[in-house]
Amino acid sequence: MWQFLSAGDSAFAALKKRAIGACVVFPDQVMPPGSTPATARVGIEVRAVDGSATLFVERGIQYTGRSEAVRRWLADGHMAFGNFDQMRQWIQADLKACYASPVDSQGRASQREDSITPAAGELTDLRAVDRQLPKDPIAANIDENGLFQQLVKRIRGQDDAMRLLAKQVRRHLARRAPRRPSTLMALGPTGVGKTASVECLPAMLQERLPDHAQYGYLRLDMSEYQESHRVSQLLGAPQGYIGYEDGSQLIDALRVNPRVIVLFDEIEKAHRDILRALMNAMDAGRLSSASAAGGSHQIDCRRAMFIFTSNLDAGGILQDLKTRNAFGHRSAVDAICRNRLRAAGVAPELIGRIGCFLVFRPLDRRARAEIITLAITRVAEEYGVRVTRIDPTVVADILKVSPDEGFGARPDEYLVDELLGSCLAEAAAAGLGQPALIEAGPPYRCVPIDSLPALSLEQHYSVSRDKPCKEQQT
């Protein structure tokens, strides 16, 4: 309660504004001397109807002090006042007098003053202290080119987008005192790496950042936020409403770690009320939560990264960029993306708050071959088989039957399992515990590399293609 005892007019005016029609809760408030336990939650509420005020306190506090009014307040758990000014007067007169004369457990005067020690922020300007300390050397640990090289190993065929993503991440981490979160939007057709590029980013930063600056990750599928009432799932439900104590995805993530990468997947599917709820965060670096944390409804998100994905009018955006030969030109990309999204019906308020657009192109044949090759190794790991070599014919066979109907690379992993699952299952059943080669087929075979004859890989691939299958041998 220390901050209330000496607060001025402006502080109480702000408190009154917040407390009208809602209960503002302050946790871990120091109780008057003679109270057990020494701290408790305190709430302040002002009724909008008649302006009356109530000072709540957590129940269960034993009080051995001399003030009968304080004893009743702690016993009842609340004290009612005709208006807010009367409550302030009682706090800063009667209640303050109890702190000025501490008592011990027998009600005698005591010299112990540790229980009324004010908060650190009351004693000094902590922001001024922070300015005098060495700066957080985060930026020095981020190599933009190194991050780009790591990204293109995971995300194939999107070099322009990955280069720009690495640059934006580097700049955001280099800011000593950011005013708002980094806001990016990834645009392009489905299945080309928009979501995957964001999902792999936190693990890559983990290798480059100190422990105290690690970034969390939260993916929000906007297809689940198509109704306006879903705002409470993001920001929490107000007190008195269903779900008040259920928590909220975005607010909870930011409370745990203000440094978080938030992926808003398929943002065009979100209800407009969801977008409005994000405007203040994107503009001022604060989110207004319906439920208070540490006495505050404001959540700091200046260190966060908000990344949106969308395939809205991807064809038109790509065609405009191709016509103008503008791929990789930042100003042209931004202008085309903003104009196309506005024409497609995206709220101008959202478009104006996007700092950078990442355009993902359709995958060419070479990129898809690389993606399928990597998918084979991932699927093999699910069977417990470590594949280190793959006959090129196997990749070509999968490419030939892979649908090229605008679905990107997403169906390829399922197709890999369909065509190679049998041979991988056989290898797993045989206990193949060494590096393996996938031979061409059909039927495809998974064989230990150590068992192959001393031929070059190119020679072995030729032999395996010319070799008749088991049915022909029979």
Helices and strands as residue ranges (DSSP letters): H 2-5, H 9-19, E 23-30, E 35-36, E 39-46, E 53-57, E 62-63, H 68-76, E 78-81, H 84-90, I 91-95, H 96-100, G 114-116, H 120-123, H 126-132, G 139-141, H 144-154, H 159-174, E 182-187, H 194-199, H 201-206, G 211-213, E 216-221, G 222-224, G 228-230, H 231-235, H 249-256, E 260-265, G 267-269, H 272-284, E 286-293, E 296-300, E 305-310, H 314-324, H 330-343, H 348-351, E 356-359, H 365-382, E 387-390, H 392-401, H 412-429, E 436-439, E 445-448, G 449-451, H 457-466, H 470-473
